[in-house]
Amino acid sequence: MAAAVLAMALVWHALLARRLVRSSPGDEEPAAERAAVVLLALWCAALVTAPVVWLGTAPVSLLLYSTARKAVAHAGSALFAVCGGTAILLSAPGLAVGPRLVLALAAAGCSHALGWWIARIVVESHERKELLEQLERAQEALVEAGHRNGVLAERQRLAREIHDTLTQGFSSIRMLLEAAEAEWGTDPGKALRHIRLAHGTAEDNHRQARALVMEGVKEGLESTLQLALGRLVEGPWGYEARFRVRGAPRPLPTRQEVTLLRAAQECVANIRKHARAAAVELTLDYRPGQVVLTVADDGVGFDEEVLPGGGVGITGLRDRIAEAGGEVRLCTSPGRGTTVTVSLPDRSG
């Protein structure tokens, strides 16, 4: 009879083991819990029939704590103790009552200890699972935050590129066309030169727009940085402009040349809009291990306490130069003009 009951319990144990797909022992799954209760009854019957079945209680308890609620699992541990102790008392009639009671209490203690140990293992495993899930959620949040920051940085970069290239080009075209319109009646030849220069500026804007779309950094620097800066000071801007080169010119990495050109474009655009200057001087100084661009005007200047940092354009310029590993120094005061100094480390070597 013990063998028959044990065989039934083992078959039921195998069937229930296939349902070990629960996420936590507290989840409600009535079919699995009913199967666990049937297994508990069969195993208790096997214990009463043959105490040696006690040796297989560990996997049964593990399955019980994995498929049923904690209250049912604890009740099962208590029944294992009672049935095991009863089987020991009934199967050893030759022993005195004292030793049999000791064996029964030992069986009960072992059953409860085994149940508590398995319960702790199950709880800790699910706690670890929850911690891993929290870690995965945190990692996903970090990845999403990094993606948002990358998108924001790219938007800021594009805004800065548009401000430093296309916006300034459109402003130049407008000023050239206004000058051509004013001089058309008195000096058609000079007006035509303004129109041709506006046409060339529009072509430059077109190339720069393609560069933004195609991520080409060489647009605007068809020859050398010196020639690009020399072209920048040309035009009827209403002030005398001069460009000088100091030191021995040497080729720079393309990104550094573009960065210096964009810095000069920003400074010249600010002078045209705000400085009301009579003279402007651009200086490109090749120093040992460093390249310095200086843009100085004799305009109205401004009070840095009233306009800290120099406004949006200078702020974008500082960000651009900082990304390239350089720095920007601004020297100005009301009525004394403005000098902007941009220095970059020479990475041509």
C-alpha positions in Angstrom: 0.0 0.0 0.0 2.9 2.3 0.8 4.4 1.6 -2.6 1.1 2.3 -4.4 0.5 5.6 -2.5 4.1 6.6 -3.1 3.9 5.9 -6.8 0.7 8.0 -7.1 2.5 10.8 -5.2 5.5 10.7 -7.5 3.3 10.8 -10.6 1.4 13.7 -9.2 4.7 15.3 -8.3 5.9 15.0 -11.9 2.7 16.5 -13.3 2.8 19.4 -10.8 6.5 20.1 -11.6 5.5 21.0 -15.2 3.5 23.9 -13.9 6.6 25.6 -12.3 6.2 28.7 -14.5 4.8 31.0 -11.8 6.4 34.4 -11.3 5.9 34.4 -7.6 4.5 32.1 -4.9 1.7 34.5 -4.1 0.3 34.6 -7.6 -3.2 33.1 -7.8 -3.4 30.0 -9.9 -6.2 27.8 -8.5 -5.4 24.8 -10.7 -1.7 24.6 -9.6 -2.7 25.1 -5.9 -5.3 22.4 -6.1 -2.7 20.1 -7.6 -0.3 21.0 -4.8 -3.0 20.2 -2.2 -3.6 16.7 -3.8 0.2 16.1 -3.7 0.2 17.1 -0.1 -2.5 14.6 0.8 -0.9 11.8 -1.1 2.5 12.4 0.4 1.1 12.5 3.9 -0.6 9.2 3.3 2.7 7.8 2.1 4.4 9.1 5.2 1.8 7.4 7.5 2.1 4.2 5.6 6.0 4.1 5.4 8.1 6.5 7.4 11.0 5.9 5.0 9.1 8.2 2.6 10.3 11.0 4.8 13.6 11.0 2.9 11.8 12.4 -0.1 10.1 15.3 1.7 12.6 18.0 0.6 11.7 18.0 -3.2 8.0 17.8 -2.3 8.3 20.8 0.1 10.2 22.7 -2.6 7.5 22.1 -5.1 4.8 23.0 -2.6 6.4 26.3 -1.7 6.9 27.1 -5.4 3.3 26.4 -6.5 1.0 27.2 -3.5 0.4 30.1 -1.3 2.7 30.5 1.7 -0.1 29.6 4.1 -0.8 26.3 2.3 2.9 25.5 2.2 3.3 26.1 5.9 0.2 23.9 6.6 1.8 21.2 4.5 5.0 21.4 6.5 3.0 21.0 9.7 1.1 18.0 8.2 4.4 16.4 7.2 5.6 16.7 10.8 2.4 15.2 12.2 2.3 12.4 9.7 6.0 11.7 10.0 5.8 11.6 13.8 2.7 9.4 13.8 4.4 7.0 11.4 7.4 6.8 13.7 5.3 6.2 16.7 3.3 3.4 15.0 6.2 1.7 13.3 8.5 1.2 16.3 6.3 -0.6 18.8 9.5 -2.2 20.4 10.8 1.2 21.5 9.9 2.8 24.7 7.5 5.8 24.6 10.3 8.3 25.4 12.5 7.5 22.4 9.5 7.3 20.2 8.4 10.8 21.3 12.0 12.1 20.8 11.9 10.7 17.2 8.5 12.2 16.6 9.6 15.6 17.9 12.8 15.4 15.8 10.7 14.6 12.7 8.4 17.5 13.4 11.3 19.9 14.0 13.1 18.8 10.9 9.9 19.3 8.9 9.4 22.8 10.1 13.0 23.7 9.7 13.0 22.3 6.1 9.8 24.3 5.3 11.2 27.5 6.8 14.5 27.1 4.9 12.7 26.5 1.6 10.4 29.4 2.2 13.3 31.7 2.8 15.0 30.5 -0.4 11.9 31.1 -2.5 11.4 34.6 -1.0 15.0 35.6 -1.5 15.0 34.3 -5.1 11.9 36.4 -5.9 13.5 39.4 -4.1 16.5 39.0 -6.3 14.3 38.8 -9.3 12.5 42.0 -8.4 15.9 43.7 -7.8 17.1 42.6 -11.3 13.8 43.8 -12.8 14.3 47.2 -11.1 17.9 47.3 -12.3 16.7 46.6 -15.9 14.1 49.3 -15.6 16.7 51.8 -14.3 19.0 50.9 -17.2 16.2 51.4 -19.7 15.5 54.8 -18.1 19.2 55.7 -18.3 19.3 54.7 -22.0 16.2 56.7 -22.7 17.6 59.8 -20.8 20.8 59.4 -22.7 18.9 59.3 -26.0 16.9 62.4 -25.0 20.1 64.3 -24.1 21.7 63.2 -27.4 18.7 64.5 -29.3 18.7 67.8 -27.4 22.5 68.2 -28.0 22.0 67.5 -31.7 19.2 70.1 -31.9 21.4 72.7 -30.1 24.2 71.9 -32.5 22.0 72.3 -35.6 20.6 75.6 -34.1 24.1 76.9 -33.6 25.2 75.9 -37.1 22.1 77.5 -38.7 22.7 80.7 -36.6 26.4 80.9 -37.5 25.9 80.1 -41.2 22.5 80.5 -42.9 21.2 83.3 -40.7 24.3 85.4 -41.2 24.3 84.7 -45.0 20.7 85.8 -45.3 21.5 89.0 -43.4 24.4 89.7 -45.7 22.3 89.1 -48.8 19.7 91.5 -47.5 22.3 94.2 -46.8 23.9 93.8 -50.2 20.5 94.1 -52.0 19.6 97.2 -49.9 23.0 98.7 -50.9 22.4 97.8 -54.6 18.9 99.3 -54.5 20.3 102.6 -53.0 23.1 102.9 -55.6 21.2 101.7 -58.6 20.3 105.2 -59.8 23.7 106.8 -59.1 26.2 104.1 -59.7 24.8 101.1 -61.6 28.2 99.4 -61.9 28.7 99.4 -58.1 25.1 98.2 -57.6 25.8 95.4 -60.0 28.8 94.3 -58.0 26.7 94.3 -54.9 24.1 92.0 -56.7 26.9 89.7 -57.8 28.3 89.5 -54.3 24.8 88.8 -53.0 24.5 86.0 -55.6 27.9 84.5 -54.4 26.7 84.7 -50.8 23.5 82.9 -51.8 25.6 80.1 -53.4 27.6 79.9 -50.2 24.4 79.6 -48.2 23.3 76.8 -50.5 26.5 74.9 -50.0 26.4 75.4 -46.2 22.8 74.1 -46.2 23.9 71.0 -48.1 26.7 70.6 -45.6 24.3 70.6 -42.7 22.2 68.0 -44.4 25.1 65.8 -45.5 27.2 66.4 -42.4 30.1 67.7 -44.6 32.4 69.9 -42.7 34.5 71.1 -45.5 31.9 73.3 -47.1 32.8 77.0 -46.8 36.5 76.2 -46.8 37.0 75.4 -50.5 40.7 76.6 -50.2 42.3 77.7 -46.9 41.1 79.3 -43.7 43.1 82.4 -44.5 41.2 82.9 -47.8 37.8 82.2 -46.2 38.5 84.8 -43.5 39.7 87.3 -46.1 36.5 86.9 -48.0 34.5 87.4 -44.8 35.7 91.0 -44.3 34.8 91.9 -47.9 31.6 93.8 -48.7 29.8 97.1 -48.0 29.4 96.6 -44.3 29.7 100.3 -43.5 33.1 100.0 -41.8 36.7 99.5 -42.7 37.7 95.9 -42.3 41.2 94.4 -42.3 42.5 90.9 -42.0 46.0 90.0 -40.8 47.9 86.7 -40.3 50.7 86.4 -37.8 53.2 83.6 -37.5 53.8 80.9 -40.0 50.6 79.5 -41.5 50.2 75.8 -41.2 47.3 73.4 -42.1 44.9 72.6 -39.3 42.4 69.8 -39.0 39.3 70.6 -40.9 37.0 70.7 -37.9 39.3 73.3 -36.2 39.4 75.4 -39.3 35.6 75.3 -39.5 35.3 76.2 -35.9 37.5 79.2 -36.3 35.6 80.3 -39.4 32.2 80.0 -37.6 33.6 82.0 -34.7 34.7 84.8 -37.0 31.3 84.8 -38.8 29.5 85.1 -35.5 31.8 88.0 -34.4 31.4 89.9 -37.7 27.6 89.4 -37.6 27.4 90.8 -34.1 29.5 93.8 -35.2 27.2 94.5 -38.2 24.1 94.3 -36.0 25.1 96.0 -32.8 28.6 97.6 -32.7 28.1 100.7 -35.1 31.9 100.4 -35.6 34.1 102.4 -38.0 36.9 99.9 -38.2 37.2 96.1 -37.6 40.3 94.0 -37.5 40.6 90.2 -37.7 43.9 88.6 -36.7 44.8 85.0 -37.1 47.8 84.2 -35.0 49.7 80.9 -35.4 51.5 80.3 -32.1 53.4 77.3 -30.9 50.8 74.6 -30.0 48.0 77.1 -30.3 46.0 79.1 -32.9 44.4 82.4 -31.8 41.7 84.3 -33.6 41.1 87.9 -32.5 38.2 90.1 -33.7 38.4 93.7 -32.5 36.1 96.7 -33.3 36.0 100.3 -32.3 32.2 100.3 -31.8 29.9 101.3 -28.9 30.7 98.2 -26.8 28.4 97.2 -24.0 28.3 96.7 -20.2 28.9 93.0 -19.3 27.0 93.5 -16.1 23.9 94.5 -18.0 24.4 91.8 -20.7 26.5 89.1 -19.0 28.2 86.7 -21.4 27.5 88.9 -24.5 24.1 87.5 -25.5 22.9 84.4 -27.3 25.4 84.5 -30.1 28.5 84.7 -27.8 27.0 82.0 -25.6 26.7 79.7 -28.6 30.2 80.6 -29.6 31.5 79.7 -26.1 29.8 76.4 -26.3 31.2 75.6 -29.8 34.8 76.5 -28.7 34.5 74.6 -25.5 33.5 71.5 -27.4 36.7 71.9 -29.4 38.8 72.2 -26.3 39.4 76.0 -26.6 38.3 79.1 -24.8 36.8 82.5 -25.5 37.8 85.8 -23.9 35.6 88.9 -24.2 36.9 92.4 -23.5 34.5 95.3 -23.8 33.1 98.4 -22.1 30.6 101.1 -23.2 32.1 103.4 -25.8 35.5 101.5 -26.0 34.7 98.8 -28.6 34.8 95.0 -28.2 37.6 92.5 -28.6 36.8 88.8 -28.8 39.7 86.4 -28.5 39.3 82.7 -29.5 42.1 80.3 -28.8 42.2 76.6 -29.9 44.9 74.0 -29.2 46.8 73.1 -32.4 46.0 69.4 -33.1 47.6 69.4 -36.5 50.4 67.1 -35.2 
